[in-house]
Amino acid sequence: MEIQRQADKQREIDKQMDSVAQLIDTEQYEAAEAKIIYLLKSVRSVPSDLTFYLGKNSYHLAKYKQSTDWLNKYIQLKGTSGQFSEEAIAIKAKAEAELLKQKQLESQQASQVFSKDFNMDCGPTGKVVCPVCNGSTVIIKKNYFGDTYKTCGYCNLKGPFLARIIINF
């Protein structure tokens, strides 16, 4: 009786995974994601094929980090002999390329903000403390081997800046 119940449950999981594959093939990625989430909540251990479907679907939803993680898991479980191994490797490569593009774009956007010229209102003292070294002209980095001391290249050994100076980050 127990074996029959387990077999029925496995058939239901397989049926649901086939449904996920069909949804992905028909480009119904949001519906596929909802079904994958349902499956993840209803199983104790995640079937390896489900990791592939999750990775593939995540790629199509532009969730490249998630896609890479799940496809890595599939490749770890199945190696190069899995049913979807070649496709997983190809999609993972595309996801990694897209993830790299995203990170480069984020980096460019951040550098645009930090490379703008800012007029600093230094208040009544006419000086502002270096935001990197806090005016000490030394940067201290702590690590496992002790502290490392380096000269602050940002404030040019001056510590405080003069009033109304233009700072390029």
C-alpha positions, -999 to +999 in steps of 0.1 A: +000+000+000+028+024+009+047+016-022+016+023-043+011+057-026+048+066-033+045+055-069+013+076-073+030+107-058+061+102-081+037+100-111+021+132-100+054+150-097+065+137-131+032+149-146+038+183-130+073+185-143+061+176-178+036+204-175+064+228-165+084+217-196+054+223-218+048+258-203+085+267-209+084+254-245+053+276-251+070+306-235+046+308-206+074+315-182+054+331-154+030+302-152+060+278-153+075+296-124+043+293-104+042+256-111+079+252-102+073+270-069+043+247-062+065+217-069+094+229-047+069+233-018+055+198-023+086+177-025+112+168+001+141+165-022+143+184-055+145+162-086+175+170-107+154+176-138+135+203-119+167+221-112+172+222-150+137+235-156+141+261-129+174+273-144+161+274-179+129+292-169+148+317-147+170+325-177+139+334-198+126+356-169+160+375-169+169+361-135+204+353-146+220+347-112+192+323-102+195+306-136+232+301-132+229+287-097+202+262-106+219+251-138+252+247-119+233+224-095+219+204-124+254+200-139+268+190-105+241+163-101+241+149-136+275+158-150+278+157-188+257+126-191+223+140-181+194+143-204+197+181-205+234+185-199+243+201-232+214+225-231+221+233-195+257+242-203+246+263-232+220+282-213+243+286-183+269+302-206+243+326-219+231+334-184+266+341-172+272+364-202+240+383-194+249+385-157+282+400-167+265+426-189+242+435-160+271+439-136+290+460-161+260+482-166+255+486-128+292+495-125+289+521-153+259+536-136+276+538-103+308+553-118+286+579-136+272+590-102+306+590-085+324+607-113+303+638-113+317+670-098+302+680-065+305+714-049+310+707-012+295+731+013+321+727+041+302+747+067+317+775+088+351+759+093+358+758+056+370+722+057+356+688+053+372+656+064+384+631+038+356+605+035+381+577+028+406+580+057+386+603+080+413+629+080+441+606+092+458+604+058+462+566+065+440+537+055+441+508+079+429+474+067+425+446+091+432+410+081+441+376+096+478+385+097+473+419+115+468+454+103+480+468+070+487+506+068+486+524+035+488+561+026+455+575+015+458+584-021+424+601-021+432+632-001+469+635-011+481+634+025+461+665+034+433+649+055+407+678+055+397+695+022+395+732+018+360+748+015+342+747-019+367+722-034+354+701-062+357+664-055+360+638-082+351+604-069 
